[in-house]
Amino acid sequence: MMDEYGLCIPVGKTPEAVLSVILALLEKYDIRKVTLLPSKETLRYAGLVSKILLKELNVQVDIVCVPENSIEGICSTCRKILREYEVLGLKTIVDVTPGRKTMSISLYTAALEHGADKVTYLHLLDERYRGVLYPLIPKPLRKLIILYQRR
């Protein structure tokens, strides 16, 4: 039986980046719940991603708006979400691909402080595919990187 995971992921201005990460992770992991972390400016993109995840992939989704420039605020929110996942019996993944650098730094910090199971990053090897959905990017030009894995 595969482990079940909860995913915490920031939302920037390209919903394709969020969806691509989730599609890449779903190839390897049983993602049961996703928490999207948009800022006020990207909340509408989170809504779009949420609808697609629910309707097309049958993944449970929460949206939690965070202040994009408050590292401590984002860290605190992420740590709380990771604790909630563990109470539900889920292993934890934090992805740092989409969103602003402050969001990625905050999520990475919170993941290490809390002891998340994995921190991931979807690396595009050819920038011409930025904004393209994961299945349409040739396999040699995309790589899901595990930045951190709890032992």
C-alpha positions as CSV (number, residue, x, y, z in Angstrom):
1,M,0.0,0.0,0.0
2,M,1.4,3.4,-1.0
3,D,1.8,6.1,1.6
4,E,-0.8,8.9,1.4
5,Y,0.5,12.5,1.2
6,G,-0.6,16.0,1.8
7,L,0.9,18.7,-0.3
8,C,1.6,22.3,0.6
9,I,2.3,24.5,-2.5
10,P,2.5,28.3,-3.2
11,V,0.5,29.8,-6.0
12,G,2.0,32.4,-8.3
13,K,0.7,34.0,-11.4
14,T,1.1,30.9,-13.6
15,P,-1.5,28.3,-12.7
16,E,0.2,25.9,-15.2
17,A,3.2,25.8,-12.8
18,V,1.0,24.7,-9.9
19,L,-0.8,22.1,-12.0
20,S,2.4,20.8,-13.5
21,V,3.9,20.2,-10.1
22,I,0.8,18.4,-8.9
23,L,0.7,16.2,-12.0
24,A,4.4,15.3,-11.7
25,L,3.9,14.4,-8.0
26,L,0.8,12.3,-8.8
27,E,2.9,10.1,-11.0
28,K,5.0,9.1,-8.0
29,Y,2.9,9.7,-4.9
30,D,-0.6,9.2,-3.6
31,I,-1.6,12.9,-3.0
32,R,-4.8,13.0,-1.0
33,K,-5.0,16.6,0.0
34,V,-3.5,19.8,-1.5
35,T,-3.3,23.2,0.3
36,L,-2.8,26.0,-2.1
37,L,-1.1,29.1,-0.7
38,P,-1.8,32.2,-2.8
39,S,-1.3,35.8,-1.9
40,K,-4.2,38.3,-2.3
41,E,-2.8,39.0,-5.8
42,T,-2.9,35.3,-6.9
43,L,-6.1,34.2,-5.2
44,R,-8.0,34.0,-8.4
45,Y,-5.4,31.6,-9.9
46,A,-5.8,29.4,-6.8
47,G,-9.5,29.3,-7.4
48,L,-8.9,28.1,-11.0
49,V,-6.4,25.4,-9.9
50,S,-8.8,24.3,-7.2
51,K,-11.6,23.7,-9.6
52,I,-9.5,21.7,-11.9
53,L,-8.1,19.6,-9.1
54,L,-11.5,18.8,-7.7
55,K,-13.2,18.2,-11.0
56,E,-10.6,16.5,-13.1
57,L,-8.3,14.8,-10.5
58,N,-10.6,14.3,-7.5
59,V,-8.1,15.7,-5.1
60,Q,-9.3,17.5,-1.9
61,V,-8.2,21.1,-1.9
62,D,-7.9,23.9,0.6
63,I,-7.0,27.5,-0.2
64,V,-5.2,29.5,2.5
65,C,-4.3,33.1,1.6
66,V,-0.9,34.2,2.9
67,P,0.9,37.6,3.0
68,E,3.5,37.2,0.2
69,N,6.2,39.3,1.9
70,S,5.9,38.0,5.4
71,I,8.4,35.1,5.8
72,E,7.3,34.4,9.4
73,G,3.6,34.6,8.5
74,I,4.1,32.1,5.6
75,C,6.3,29.8,7.8
76,S,3.7,29.8,10.6
77,T,0.9,29.0,8.2
78,C,2.9,26.2,6.5
79,R,3.9,24.6,9.9
80,K,0.2,24.6,10.9
81,I,-0.8,22.9,7.7
82,L,1.9,20.3,8.0
83,R,0.7,19.5,11.6
84,E,-2.9,19.1,10.4
85,Y,-1.7,16.7,7.7
86,E,0.1,14.6,10.2
87,V,-3.0,14.5,12.5
88,L,-4.9,13.1,9.4
89,G,-2.2,10.4,9.1
90,L,-0.7,11.9,5.9
91,K,3.0,12.2,5.1
92,T,4.0,15.7,4.0
93,I,5.3,17.2,0.8
94,V,6.2,20.9,0.4
95,D,6.8,22.1,-3.1
96,V,8.7,25.4,-3.8
97,T,8.4,25.6,-7.5
98,P,5.7,28.3,-8.1
99,G,5.2,31.7,-6.5
100,R,7.6,34.4,-5.3
101,K,11.0,33.7,-3.9
102,T,9.9,34.9,-0.4
103,M,7.2,32.2,-0.6
104,S,9.6,29.5,-1.6
105,I,12.2,30.5,1.0
106,S,9.4,30.5,3.7
107,L,8.0,27.1,2.7
108,Y,11.5,25.5,2.6
109,T,12.3,26.9,6.0
110,A,9.0,25.8,7.5
111,A,9.4,22.3,6.0
112,L,12.8,21.9,7.5
113,E,11.7,23.3,10.9
114,H,8.7,21.0,11.0
115,G,10.4,18.0,9.5
116,A,8.3,17.5,6.4
117,D,8.8,14.2,4.6
118,K,9.9,15.8,1.3
119,V,10.6,19.2,-0.3
120,T,10.3,19.2,-4.1
121,Y,11.0,21.4,-7.0
122,L,10.0,20.9,-10.7
123,H,13.0,21.9,-12.8
124,L,12.4,23.0,-16.4
125,L,15.5,22.4,-18.5
126,D,14.2,24.6,-21.4
127,E,12.6,27.9,-20.6
128,R,10.6,27.8,-23.8
129,Y,8.2,25.4,-22.0
130,R,7.4,27.9,-19.1
131,G,3.7,28.1,-18.9
132,V,3.2,24.7,-20.6
133,L,1.4,21.9,-18.7
134,Y,3.6,19.1,-17.5
135,P,2.3,16.3,-19.8
136,L,3.1,18.5,-22.9
137,I,6.7,19.1,-21.8
138,P,9.1,16.5,-23.3
139,K,10.4,14.2,-20.6
140,P,14.1,15.0,-21.1
141,L,13.3,18.7,-20.5
142,R,11.6,18.3,-17.0
143,K,12.8,16.9,-13.8
144,L,11.2,16.6,-10.4
145,I,13.9,17.2,-7.9
146,I,13.8,16.1,-4.2
147,L,15.5,19.0,-2.4
148,Y,15.0,17.4,1.0
149,Q,13.9,14.1,2.2
150,R,13.4,13.1,5.8
151,R,15.3,9.9,6.7
